Amino acid sequence: MRRMTILAAGVMLATAPALAQSAGVAGAGTVPPPAKPVTAAPANPAHVAKPAAVASTPESRSAAALALSRDPTFDEGTAQRIKEAALSYSDIAVRGGWPMIPSDAKFAIGVAGPNDELLRQRLILSDDLAPDKATGPFDEAVAEAIKRFQVRHGLAATGTMTPRTLAALNVSVHKRIRQLEASLERIQEMNFQFGPRYVVVNLPATFVEAVENDVVVRRYRVIVGKTEKPSPTLTAEITGVILNPTWTVPSSIAKTEISAHMRKDASYLSRMHMEVLDARDNPIDPGSVDWSGTRTPNFTVRQQNGAWNALGAVKIDMPNPYSVYMHDTNQRNLFSDDYRFDSHGCSRVDNVRDLATWLLQEEMAKWNRAAIDAAIATGQHQEIALPKKVPVAWVYLTAWMTRDQTIQFRNDIYDQDEQLLEATAEEAAFFNQAANHPLTAHMAQ
């Protein structure tokens, strides 16, 4: 049986005082802008033209995500670095942990407050603020430290004390260690074959990374499974790219959602450019189908390719036991949201055409970005096999440390950390008892 590497740290934690916990919030970090000096307001601000807001595009979002770090979330050194991070946090726990920030605390740059030094102490303990900045009111140095903390926790880097930031600050060091333990356990159980080029989707972080020669060369926002329909963890191989895909609706969705729509509106299928097919892919009359939703459908619902298609213009094929994949979407506005848990289990990828271009780079003479765009514009369904399969892993890491020693945390959106640790504890207790029983002692060897 594999034992938890951080077991010794857990023993030490038993003697540390417990701290109240508050759940963090998963989201997407943004690149923290450089600190700007405070300047005097213009004499007549009404006549000062405001800069136009920069439109959020797939390219700009991808560039911002990549600027966060070129270090992979998941590589061959991830497990060892998580161990190091857990030991570091265990040391903080043994020394009493970090302080809680009052829920009604107020902070503003240049304004002294009763909790300023408490906040500084909290940020110093997590290495977000330099130790020589322990005193003084909330200033630019603290604002930059808050930005660093926010980026590490997948929050918008505003430099201000938002409710989500306060909640994340007040998650105890004990909780953070348990996140590291659970993430380590998952990584150690994975049998992923890293290659010179591979793809990783970290579900809690809602990002996908394209890694080449141990460096992240592409990073994109993704939309993954809802809490009630979580995306699975898996390892597979990307085998091809499909342009202008059709969408074969999973039977579970056909039974529930499609059936419910049809009971309310008999024209739903035609409006959504969907057809009903029998076992031989022959069209059948929707009026002959039992849409009561009381039994498993004995038919297939397929949506035609086009601007209305739920998969958008690109599907990335990766055969696996869960029948999930990565794809485009016709609801691209969803990528602007911080909360990106809104799929039925598949992973929608922002700027997916760029990812497809990277996957097909060995076929660059034929399938560069312009060629992909042109093929999509024809509206014709086209399947392109990769000349060399690319390994892909969907991982569930709520805590990890990158090569630059930055420790990252995300919310346990699917509540899997505690479930895993409880199961591991039960397994450990079983084997401990087995070791003392003459009939089962061999099982603990």
N, C-alpha and C positions, 0 to 999 in steps of 0.2 A: 504493500500500500504506500502511496506517495504521502509523505507527511508535510504539513505546512512548514515552510521555511521560517516563518516568522513566529513560531511557537514560543520561543524564548522571550520575544518581545511581548507576547500576550501575557506571559507570567508576570513580567515587570509591570504591565498595565494594571494588573489586579490590585497593586498597592497604590496606584495613582488616584487622586480624587476625581470623581465623575463630574463631568461638565454637562450642562443642558445642551441639547442639540436642536438645530433647526434645519429643515430640508433646504438644499440648494436648488437652483433652477437651471436646467439645461438650456443652452442657447448657443449662439454663434458669436465668437469674439471678433472684434474689428481691430485694425492696426492702430495702436495708440499714436496720435499725432504728437509732434514735438511740443514741448512746453513753450508757450508764447509769453513774452514779457507784458506786464500790465501797462497799458498806455492811457493817457488822459482821453476822455471822450471829446469828440469834435464839438466845436461851438454850436453848430446847427446840424445835428444828426439827421434831421428830416431830409436834408438835401444830399445826403451821402447814399450813393447807389449801393444796394445790397447785391453781393455776388449771387449769380444764379445757382440754384441747387444742382449739383451734379446728378444726373440720372443714374439710377442703379441698373447695370446691365450684367448679363452673365459673365462677360469678359472682366468687368471691373470687380465683380464679386470674387471671381476666381483669382484675380491678381491680388486682391486684399487678403484672401485666405492663404495664398502661397507666401505672401510677405510675412506671415506670422512666424514661420520657421521652415527651414529646409530639412530639418531632422524628421525622420519617419516616426510615426506613432508606434509602429510595430516593425521590429527588425530582429535579427538574431541576438541582440544584446538587451532586448526589452526586459526579459525576466530578471536578469542580473541587476539592471538599474532599478526595477521596482523593489527588489530586496534592499538595495542601498537606501532608497527613499523611505521604506518602512522602518528601517533601523534609525534613520535620522529623525523621523517623527516619533519613534519610540523614546528617543532621548529627550525630546521636548515633553512627552507625556510624563516621564519619570521626574522631570524637573517641575511638574505642576501644570503643564499645558499652557494654553494661552488664555487671556482674559476674555470675558464676554462684553460686548458693547451694548449698553442699554438700548432698548428698542425705541426710546424717544429721544435719543441723542441727535443733536443738530450740529452740522459741520458746514462752514463756509470759509473760503480762502480769505485770510487776513483778519478773521473774526475769532478772538479767543473764546474757548468754551471749556466747560468742566471736564469733558471727556477727550480732549485733544491728545494728552499724553498717553491715555489708555489706548487710543487708536494707534498711536505710534508704537507702543509696546507690542500690540497685536501684529502689526505689519513687520516689525523687526524680527519677531520670533519665526515668521514664515519666510524670512529672507526677501521680503518685498521692499523693505526700507533699510538703509544702511544703519548700523548700530550707533554711529555718531550723530544721528538725527533724532535722539530720544526725547528732546524737549522742544517746546515752542508750540504756537498755534497752528491750526490747519493752514498749510502754505502750499506752494507749487511742488515742493519735494514730496509732500504727503499725497497730493493729487496724482503725481506721477507714479507713486507707489500703489495707489488705489488702481490706476490703470493697469499696472503690471499684474496685480491680483485679479482684476476682472478678466484679463486675457487668459490667465491660467485657469480660470473657472468657466470659460465659455460665455462670459457676459460682455455686453457692449462696453467698450473702454471709454467711459465718459469722464472718469476722474472724480465723479461725485458720489456721494453716499446714497445710492438708490436702494429701495427696499430689497431687491434681489441681492445686491452686494452685501448689505447688512446681514441677510439670512445666511449667505455663504461664509461670511466672516465668523459667524456664531456657530458654525458646525464644529463640534469638538474635535480635538486631535485624535481621540479614540475612534470616532467615526471615520476619520480620514484614514487611519491605519487599517481599519476593517475593509475599506474600499481597496486599499493597496493589496491586502491579503487576498481578497476575492479575485482581483484582477490577475494577481500572480498565479493563483490556482488555475484559472482558465487558460492562461498562456502556457503553463507547464503541461496541461492536458492536450494541447493542440499539436498536431503533427503536420505542420505546414512546411512545404518544400520551397524555401526562398530561392529566388533565381536572380539573375542580373536585372530583370524587369518583372515587377509584380504590382498588384493593386490591392489596397486595403480599405475597407469601409469600417470605420469605428462607429457603431450604432449610437451610443450615448452622446458622442460628439457631433453627430450628423455631418461628417465630412468623409470624402473619399480621397485617397492619396494614390497617385501613380508614382512608383519608386523606380528609379533607374540608377544602377551602380551606387546603391546605398544612399541616394539623395532624392528627396521629393521634388519632382520636376513639374508636377501638376497637383493642385488641390482644389476640390470643388465642394460646394454645399450639396447636401443630399437631403431628401425627404424619405424617412424610413417608417416602419410600421407604427400604427397607433398602439397605445398602451393595452388595448383589448385585443389587438391583432399584431403582436410584436414580430419584428423581423428576426429570423433565426441566425445563430452563429453557424458558420460553415467554412469549409475550404473547398475550392473547386478550381477549374481552369476555364478561362475565357477562350471560346473556340471561334467566335465570329461576330460580325456586326451586321445587323439587318436594317436596311433603310426602308422607310415607308412601311413599317410592319402592320400587319393586322393584329387584332387582340382577341384571343380566344378566352372568353370570360370563364374564370374558375367556377366549378359547379356550385361551390358554397355561395359565391356571390350571385350566381344565377338563381339559386333556390331562394335566397333571402331578398337581396336588393332589387334584382331585375324583376322577380315575381311581384314584389310589392309595387313597383312602378307600373307594371302591366295591369295589375288589378285596379289601379286608379285611372290609368290612361292607356287605352288599347293602341294608341299611335306612338307610344314611347319608343319602341324598337325602330320604327321607320325614321323617326326624328333623330335618333342617335346613330343612324346608319348601321344598324345591327341586323343580322339575319339569324334564323333558327335553322340548324342543320341536324339531320339524323345521324345514325352511327356510320353511315357511308359518305358523309359530307354532302348529302343531297338536301337542298332547301325544302323546308316544310312550312305549312301555313301556321303562323303564330296563333290563329284562332283555334287550332286543333290541340293546342298545348294546355295541360293542366297547370295554371298559374297559382294554384291555391297555396303553394309553398309548404305543403304538408309532407312531401316526400322528395327524395333525391331526384333531380331532373334526369330524364332518359333522353336528353337532347343536348346539343351544344349551341351556345350563343357566341357569335363571332362578330366583331366590329370591323368594318372595312377601314382600310388605310385612308388617311386624309387629315385635314386640319382638326377634325373633331375627335380623332382617335386618342384614347386615353394614354397610349404609349408614346404619343408624339411622333416625331420623325425618325427616331433611332432606338433600336433595341440592342443591347449587348448580351449575347448568348453565353451562358455559363451553366451547362447541365449540372443538376444537383438533385438530391432526394426531395428537396422542399419545393421544387418547381418555381423558384424565385429568380429574379434577374435584375439587371440595371437598365434603365430606359429614360427616355425623354418624357415630357408631359405637355398636355395642352393647357395646363394651369401654371404657367411659369411665374406668375405673380407670387406664388406660395414660397418661392426661394428667398423673398425679401423678409420673410418672417423669422424671428429668433427661434420660435417653437416650430420644429420641423418633424413632428411625429404624426403623420397624417396619411399613411398609405395602408394597404392591406397586407403588407409584408415585403413587397418588392422595394427597390431603392430607385427613386427618381433622382437624376443627376443634373445639376445646373451646368450649363455650358457643355452638354454631353457630346456635341459635335467635335469639340476640341479633344475630349477624351478618346473618341473614335479615331480621330486623326493620329493621336499618339499610339493607339493600339495597332494601327495599320501602317506605322512608319516604315516597316520593312517593304511595304508596297507603295512607298511614297511617289515613285514615278507614275503610278496609276491612281493612287488614292490619297492625294493631298487634300487639304481643307477645301480648296476651290472645287475639286472634283466631287467631293462628298456633297457640298452645297448644291452643285449642279444636278447631281443624281437625285437628290431629294426634291428639287424643283420640278423634275419630270413627273413626280407622283407615282412612279413605277416601283413596285415592290422588288427589292433586290437583296440577296443574301451574299455576304462576302466572308469567306472562310479565312481565318488568320493562318499565315504560313507557319507560324510557330505559336503554340498555345501559351497564354500568359497566366501564371498562377494568381488566384484571387482569394482573399480571406475576408470574411465578415466577422469582426471581433466585437466583444462586449467589454470594453475597458472603461471603467469609471474613474480610474486612477492610473497614471503612468508617469515615467520620467524620460525626457528626451536626452540626447547625447550632450546637450549644453547644460545639463543638470537642472533644467526647469521641470518642476513637478506640476502636473496637470490633474485637474479633477473635473468630473461632470456628474450631473444628477443621475442617480440609479433609477432611470425612468421606468424600467420594467420590473423593479423590485426584485432583481435577481441576486444581488450581493448577499443579502441576509439569508435567502433560501439556500444559496450555495454553502455559506459558512455553517449554517445549521446542519445541513446534510453532512458536511465534512466532520463536524464535531460528533455527530451520531456515529459515523463510521469509525472515528478514532476511538470512541468509547467502546464500540463493539470489539475492536481488535485488542484493546487493552484488557477487556474481560476475557477474550479468547486466549490470551497469552497465559492466563492463570488457570485455565481449565485443561485437564489432561486429554480430553477428547478433541479439543479444537486448538491446542497450542501450535500445531503445524501451520494453521492459517495465518498466524501472526509473524511467521518467519520472513 
